[in-house]
Amino acid sequence: MIWNTENAKIVAEKLLQINAIKLQPNNPFTWASGWKSPIYCDNRLSLSYPEIRTFIVDSICKGIEEKYGDVDVIAGVATGAIAVGALVADKMNKPFVYVRSSAKAHGRQNKVEGALSEGQSVVVVEDLISTGMSSLDAVAALREMKANVIGMTAIFSYGFEVAKNNFTDADCQLFTLSDYDALVENAAATGYINQESSSLLRDWRTNPSEWGK
């Protein structure tokens, strides 16, 4: 679910402008999973553009306040969302923690880094949602520490049905600043892609594992 329709179009346009999102339906990328994909997304590039970075952080803060209200702690998912999560926490004047993909092999062997107390309310910040599994692994780690995870927010989502089902199964709310539908709509409206490319992009989302084979 996107936070704000008009905001979603603006975020999509800004990410396209800086090549944080690239669309190549006729020359697809190959993901680590082996899927052929007409889209590549690296939202970390937004950190290098202060005006866009600020817009994204401000949008996340407003979305959190509107959707989740006042919370105790902001958590970022390593590694892609550590920076943006910390910026959100700073803007909201909230404590920040981040969640590793796996526990450290040495020292205290933490999976959650930072000060977090039992019962504290937490909103998790993520940069990108694909299937949602790695993001929800972070939610599970926080819940294991008996934190009260209110929900998650992300910059962008591919909008896969499997992700929606995974978040429902995990009983975790999610809102994103933008998503695949808003992106394709904006790219077509601004002439970034033509009608044929738009059709290819929409076809991919219906069966991404088989697309391009």
BELUR-V566884 format. One record per backbone hydrogen bond with DSSP energy under -0.5 kcal/mol. NH is the residue of the N-H (numbers start at 1). CO is the residue of the C=O. If there is no record, write none. Layout:
BEGIN
nh=<NH,NH>
co=<CO,CO>
END
This chain:
BEGIN
nh=<3,8,9,10,11,12,13,14,15,16,17,18,19,20,21,22,24,24,27,29,31,31,34,36,37,40,42,45,46,47,48,49,50,53,54,55,56,57,58,59,60,61,62,63,64,65,66,67,68,69,72,73,74,75,76,77,78,78,81,82,83,85,86,87,88,89,90,91,92,93,93,94,95,97,98,99,100,100,104,109,113,113,114,116,119,120,122,123,124,125,126,129,130,136,137,138,139,140,141,142,143,144,145,145,146,147,148,149,150,150,151,152,153,154,155,156,157,158,164,165,166,167,168,169,170,171,172,175,176,177,178,180,183,184,185,186,187,188,189,190,191,192,193,198,199,200,201,202,203,204,205,206,206,207,207,210,211,213>
co=<176,4,5,6,7,8,9,10,11,12,13,14,16,15,15,40,22,38,24,37,29,35,31,211,29,22,20,42,43,44,45,46,48,49,50,51,52,53,54,55,56,57,58,59,60,61,62,63,64,64,121,121,95,123,97,125,76,99,77,79,79,81,82,83,84,85,86,87,88,89,90,89,72,74,113,76,98,111,110,106,98,111,112,114,146,117,148,73,151,75,153,156,128,132,133,134,135,136,137,138,139,140,141,142,143,142,120,147,122,148,122,173,124,175,126,127,178,129,160,161,162,163,164,165,166,168,167,152,1,154,155,157,179,180,181,182,183,184,185,186,188,187,187,194,195,196,197,198,199,200,201,202,203,203,204,207,207,210>
END
